[in-house]
Amino acid sequence: MDIDKIEELTELTRQWFIDRDITQGNVFKQTLKLFEELGELCAGYAKQKEQLTKDSIGDCAVVVVGLAMMIKLDPVEILIKASRSKRNSIEDCFELLIENASEFQFTRKNEVNTTGEFNLCRIISHLKSIAHKLGYDFADCFELAYNEIKDRKGRWVEGSFVKEEDLEDGTMV
């Protein structure tokens, strides 16, 4: 796993969030976006769709960058310090990934960011482990997702950034 590549992608993703003012978004809605991406990851794995699985691992990492920024944490620190989890099975990794995402949602109103930081780090750890167990490079998955969003346009809808192709009327602000 290429640490320098992960750091560079995290910085690029951070800037992407800043450029779109997404760091001022709604943590609850961004967490729902994480659950959406986790659902796609589960679907990709269950259906043995390699491209969807890789893209979803990266998409989850992108969302974690945004969540870290929204709760005033350094996303580079989150993504770099999170090592692969020591779980033996990929099923354990999926279960714990979902558990940590749920715990992040339940504890997000906590005044101290230690619980949020812990859960975001664990989410990344499990994503790294899932990638490794499937023979993928986490940094490559992250890069795949970043390349997909880097030129994305959209607008704010009720506190959440909606990509242009998902807007019902196709209009931009």
N, C-alpha and C positions, 0 to 999 in steps of 0.2 A: 504494500500500500504506500503510495507516494504522498508523504506528509506535506511537501512543498506544494504539490498540486491541489491538495485539499485546502490548504491555507489560501492559495490564490483564488480558487473557486469560491471559497467562503467570502473573501473580500469582494469579488465581483458580484456575488449574490447580495451581499450587504449593500453595495452601491445601487444595485437594481431596486431593492426595497426603498432606499432613500430617494432615488430619482422619481419614484412613483408615490412617495409620501405614504407608503404602506406601514411604516413603523408607527404611524399614528392611528392605525386601524384598531379593530375590536379583537381582543385576545380570544374571547369566546368563539367568534367566527373563524379566526385563524386556526383555533384548535379543531373546530369542525372540519376545516380544510385538511388538517392532519388526518383526521379519521377517514375522510373521503379517500385520501391517498393510501392509507393503510388498507382500506377495502380493495382498492385496485391492486395493491401488492398481494393481498391474500388471493384475489381472483387470478392474478398472473401465476402465482405459485401453484394453486389448486389445478389450474388448467394447463400447467407446464408450458406457459407462454414466456419464453426467455426474454424477449424484447420488452414486454409489458412489465415483467418482474424487475428487470434492470432499471427501466425508466421510473417505476414506482419507488424503488429504493432511493433513487436520486431525487425524485419529487418530495419524498418525505424529508430528506436532508434539507432541501430548499425551504420547506415550511418551517423546519426547526430553526433555521437561521432567522426567519422572520419572527418567530415566537420569542427567541432569545432577545432580539432587539426590542420587541414590544415590552418585555419585562425588565429591560435595562441590564441585560447580561451581554458579555462579549461572545458573539457566535464563534469566533476563531478559537477561543479557549474551549468552548463546548465541543466543537468538532475535532480539535486536535487532542484534547486530553481524554476523550472517550476511546478506550481500547476495546477490542473485541471481548464480548462476554465469554465466560468460561463454561457455558452450558454445553452439554454433550450433544443434544439433539436440536435439529432445526425447529421441531415442534415446540420445545421449551423456549427457544428464541422468539417465536411468534407469540406464544402465550405471554411472555414477559414484556414484549414490545407493546402489546395491547394493554397490559396491566399498567405499565409506566405511562402510557399516553392517557389512560383513564385517570390515573392518580394525578397527573399534571393538571387535568381539567378540574378535578375535585379540589385541588389545593391552590389553584391559580390566584385566589384572592388573598392568600397569605401575605402579610406585610414583609416577611423575610423571604428573599429569593432562594434560600438554600434548598428548599424542597423542589422548587421549579427547576433550579440548576441541576439537582440530582436526577430528576426525571428526564430532562432533556438530554443529559449525558448518557443515561441508560438507554434512551430511545436510540441514540446514535450508536451506542455499543452493540445493541441488538441488530440494528441495520447492518453494521459492519460484519457481524457474525453471520447473518443470513447470506450476505453477499459472498463471504469467504466459503461458507459451507456449500454454496451453489457453484463455486468456481469462478465467481465474478470478482473484479476489483472494485471496491467501494468508490474510489476516486473516479473511475471510469463511469460508474453509474451516476455519480454526482455531476460529472461533466456532461453526460447525455441530457440530464434534466436542465442544467443551466443553459446549454445550447438551444434547447427547446423554448425557453422563456426569455432569453436575452433581448430579443427584439419585440417582445409581446407588448401590445397596447391594450388599454382597457379603461375603465372608469370606476369611480366609487359608487356603490349602490348600498345604501343603508349601512354604512360603516365597513363595507367589505369591497375589496378590489375584484372586479369581474372582468375576465379577459374578453376582448372584442368579439371573438367568435361565439361567446356565450350570451351576449347581450341580445335580448329579444327584438329590439327595434333596430339594432345595428348602428345606433348613433354613438358618437364619442363626445366626451366633454373636453 
